[in-house]
Amino acid sequence: MEFKVRTFLTTILMFLLASNILILESEAAGECGRTPIGSAAASLSPCLAATRNVRAKVPPACCARVGALLRTSPRCLCAVLLSPLAKQAKINLGIAITIPKRCNIRNRPAGKKCGRYTLP
């Protein structure tokens, strides 16, 4: 009898853990979809120098990644730029927000607010 109770409780515990993981996973789809914000930020690493100096040449790899991000998940760019990771990397939001224009990306969300800044 004790074995059946223990098995039953173990089964219930496993079910609760599995359902909790599914709930957390479904809530995780945010501004960057299912991509964690850290991964989205890491994908923009070629842009780092261009986020600190408005006169710095934006590397083609940066433009390609920003363009792809704006096509697939336009709100993700702001989410990355407003994240604590961007603050840790000492990214200047006012400069970083100009990258889509500096890359001559067509169909960029011009006039969209990103924090207190507006995309040019």
N, C-alpha and C positions, 0 to 999 in steps of 0.2 A: 504493500500500500504506500509506504513512504517513497519508494522508487517512482511510482506513478505521479505522486504529488510533486516531487522534485523535477521530473520530466515535464510535467504540465507547466510548472513555474518557469523552467528554463525556456520552454517554447514561447510562453507569453513574453518573457523578457526579450528574446530574440525578435519577436514580432514588433514589440515596442521600439526597439533600437532600429530595426529596419524601416519602420514607418517614420521615425524621427529623421533619419537620414534622407528619406524621400522628400519629406516636407522641407528640410533645409535646402536640398538641391533644387527644388522647384522655386523657392524664394530667391535663390542665388542669381537668377536671370535678371540682371540689372541693366544699367546704361550700356554696358559692353556685351550684352547677351549672356551667353554661358562662359565667355572668356573672363577669367579673373582680372581685376583691374591691374594687378601687378604684372601679369603677362602682357596686357595691352600696353602698359607703360614701358616694359622692357623692349617691346617691338619698336618703340619710337626712340630707342637709344641713339640712332644715327643723327637725331635732331638736337642732341644735347647742346652742342656749341651754338647752334642757331637760336636757342631759347635764351641765351645770355647776352647776345650782341645783335642788335637789329641790322648792323652792316655786314655781319658774317654771311658768307655764301651758304645757302641751304644745300646740303648734299643731295644728289639725285635719289639715293636710297631713302632719305628722309621724305622727300616729296612723294615717292612711290608708296611708302607706308602710310603717310597722312592721307593721300588720295584714296587708297584702298579702305582705310578706316572710315573716311567720310562717306564712301559709297555704301559700305556694309552697315555701319552703325554710327551715324553722324553725332549722336549725343555722347558717344564714348570719348571723343577728343576732349570735350569740356570736363567730363568726369575724371579723366586722367590728369588734366592740367589743374584741376581743383583738389586733387587728392593729396593726402599727407605725403605720399611718395614724391610728388613734385616739389613740395616745400623742402623735403629732406635733400633733394637734388639741387636746391637753390635755383629753380627755374623761375624766370621772370615772366609772369603770366601776361603782362602787357606786351612783351616782345614775342612770346610763344604764340600768342593768338594771331600774330601776323604771318605765321608760316604758310598757311594755305594760300594767301595772296602772294607772298614772295615766291611760292612754287608755281604760280599761275594756274592753280587748279580751277578748272571750270566747274560750274554747278556747286560751288562751295556755299555753305549756308550763310551768306552775307547778311549782316544786320541781326544775327542771332546773338542773344546775350550769353555770355560765359562768365559767370560771376558778375563783377562790376564792369567788365569789359564787353565790347560788342565786336563781333567778327567783322573785319573790314571787307 
